[in-house]
C-alpha cells in the first residue's frame, strides 16, 4: 500500500508535533513532525502482523504501560516471553489472568525470571561510573543467559525460539533531567533499559 506523505499547514502547528533545540529554547520542527506523522499513518493504514511472532517483553509492572503492550501482543496472537524479577505464585497468577482475559487463538505467554539491574546497585554510595561498568557486565551476563534460554534448541534447556520483537521497558528514575541534560545516571538508566540489545544480536548469530 502506497502511503501519501503528510501535508502540513504552514500557519498552523499540529496537535501532535515534534520540536528541536535551537540555542536554549525548543522550537517546532515541521521536518521531524512530518516524519513522525508519516510513521503513525503507515502503522494505522498498513497495520502489523503479530501472529506467530515471538516477542521479549521486560520491565513490566502492574498497572504500567507495559501491561497495555502485553495485552496488545496477546490479542494479536503473538507468543510473548515475559521477564519478571519477582517470580512468585501471585505474579504468575496475575499475568495468567491477563492471558485468560485477552489471549487469542495461537497466542502464548511464557513467564521467566530475569533481573536487569539491582536497586541496591543503583541507589548505593558507589560512584555512578563504577555502577555503570558493574551493571553493564552483570546485565550482559544475565541477558546472554536469557537469550541462550530462548534460542536453545534443547527442549530441556530452552524454548527453541527466534525473537521478532524486543521491548525493553525496565527503567530507573531520572527525575529532573531533560533530554539535553543527560549524565552518568542517565547512561546507567539507558543501559538497564536497553538490556544489551547488541549482545542479543551477536548471540543470535551463534544460533
C-alpha positions in Angstrom: 0.0 0.0 0.0 1.3 3.4 -1.0 1.2 6.0 1.8 0.9 9.6 0.8 3.3 11.9 2.6 1.8 14.1 5.3 1.0 17.7 4.2 1.2 20.3 6.9 -0.3 23.8 7.0 2.4 26.5 7.0 0.5 28.7 9.5 -0.7 26.0 12.0 1.1 23.7 14.4 -0.4 20.2 14.6 -1.6 18.9 17.9 0.9 16.1 17.7 4.3 17.6 16.8 8.0 17.4 17.5 10.4 20.1 18.4 14.2 20.6 18.1 16.5 22.6 20.3 17.7 26.0 19.0 20.0 27.7 21.4 18.4 27.4 24.8 14.9 27.0 23.5 12.8 24.3 21.9 11.2 25.2 18.6 8.6 23.4 16.4 10.2 21.3 13.6 8.0 20.7 10.6 10.5 18.2 9.1 10.6 16.0 12.2 6.8 16.3 12.6 6.2 15.2 9.1 8.4 12.1 9.6 6.6 11.3 12.9 3.1 11.7 11.4 4.1 9.6 8.3 5.1 6.7 10.6 1.9 6.9 12.5 -0.1 7.0 9.2 1.7 3.9 7.9 1.0 2.0 11.2 -2.6 3.0 11.1 -3.1 2.2 7.4 -0.9 -0.9 6.9 -1.1 -2.3 10.4 1.3 -5.0 11.6 1.0 -8.8 11.8 1.8 -10.4 15.2 0.6 -13.9 14.6 3.4 -16.5 15.1 5.8 -13.7 16.1 7.9 -14.1 19.2 8.3 -11.0 21.4 10.5 -10.5 24.5 9.0 -8.0 27.0 11.0 -6.8 30.0 10.3 -4.3 32.8 6.5 -4.6 33.0 4.9 -3.7 36.3 1.3 -3.9 37.4 -0.8 -1.0 36.0 2.1 0.1 33.8 2.1 0.9 30.1 3.8 -2.4 29.6 0.7 -4.2 30.6 -1.2 -2.5 27.8 1.5 -3.6 25.4 1.4 -7.1 26.7 -2.4 -7.2 26.2 -2.0 -5.9 22.6 0.6 -8.6 21.8 -1.5 -11.4 23.2 -4.7 -10.2 21.5 -2.7 -10.1 18.2 -1.8 -13.8 18.6 1.9 -13.3 19.4 4.0 -15.5 21.6 5.3 -13.3 24.4 8.3 -14.1 26.6 7.7 -12.0 29.7 10.6 -11.2 32.0 10.0 -10.6 35.7 12.3 -10.1 38.6 9.6 -11.2 41.1 8.8 -14.7 40.2 6.1 -15.8 42.6 2.7 -17.6 42.5 0.9 -14.2 42.8 2.9 -12.8 39.9 2.3 -15.8 37.7 -1.4 -15.8 38.5 -1.7 -12.1 37.8 -0.3 -12.5 34.3 -2.2 -15.7 33.8 -5.3 -13.7 34.4 -4.3 -11.2 31.7 -3.7 -14.1 29.2 -7.2 -15.6 30.0 -8.7 -12.1 29.5 -7.2 -11.1 26.2 -5.3 -14.0 24.8 -6.5 -15.1 21.3 -6.1 -18.3 19.3 -2.4 -19.1 18.8 -1.1 -16.6 21.4 1.2 -17.8 24.2 2.7 -16.3 27.3 5.9 -17.6 28.9 7.0 -16.0 32.2 10.7 -16.3 33.1 12.8 -14.9 36.0 15.4 -12.3 35.0 16.7 -9.1 36.7 18.5 -6.4 34.6 19.7 -4.4 37.5 19.7 -4.3 41.2 18.1 -1.4 43.2 20.9 -1.7 45.7 23.5 -1.2 43.0 21.6 1.8 41.6 21.0 3.6 44.9 24.2 2.7 46.7 27.1 5.0 47.6 29.4 3.7 44.8 30.2 6.3 42.2 28.0 6.3 39.1 30.8 5.5 36.7 31.6 2.3 38.7 27.9 1.3 38.8 27.7 1.7 35.0 30.6 -0.7 34.5 29.4 -3.2 37.0 25.8 -3.1 35.8 26.9 -3.4 32.2 28.9 -6.6 33.0 26.2 -8.2 35.2 23.3 -7.3 32.9 25.2 -8.6 29.9 25.9 -12.0 31.6 22.3 -12.2 32.7 20.9 -11.2 29.4 23.0 -13.7 27.5 21.7 -16.4 29.8 18.2 -15.3 28.9 19.0 -15.3 25.2 20.6 -18.7 25.4 17.4 -20.0 27.1 15.2 -18.5 24.4 17.2 -19.7 21.4 18.4 -23.1 22.8 17.2 -26.0 20.6 17.4 -28.4 23.6 13.8 -28.7 24.9 15.1 -29.4 28.4 17.2 -26.2 28.4 15.3 -23.6 26.4 12.4 -22.5 24.2 13.9 -23.0 20.7 12.5 -19.7 19.5 13.7 -16.8 17.4 12.8 -13.3 18.6 10.9 -10.9 16.3 10.4 -8.1 18.8 12.3 -6.9 21.9 10.6 -4.4 24.1 12.8 -3.3 27.0 10.8 -1.2 29.4 12.9 -1.5 32.5 14.0 1.9 33.9 15.2 3.7 37.0 14.1 7.2 38.0 15.7 10.2 36.2 13.7 12.9 37.9 14.5 16.5 36.8 16.6 15.5 33.8 15.8 16.8 30.3 17.0 15.2 27.1 19.7 17.9 26.7 20.9 17.3 30.3 22.0 13.7 30.4 24.6 12.5 32.9 26.1 9.3 34.4 22.8 8.3 35.9 21.1 8.7 32.6 23.6 6.4 31.0 23.0 3.8 33.7 19.3 4.1 33.1 19.7 3.6 29.4 22.0 0.5 29.9 19.5 -1.1 32.3 16.5 -0.3 30.0 18.1 -1.4 26.7 19.3 -4.6 28.3 22.2 -5.2 25.9 20.3 -5.5 22.6 23.7 -5.6 20.8 24.7 -8.6 22.9 21.4 -10.2 21.9 22.0 -9.6 18.2 25.5 -11.0 18.5 24.4 -14.1 20.4 21.6 -14.7 17.9 24.2 -15.2 15.2 25.7 -18.1 17.2 22.4 -20.0 16.9 
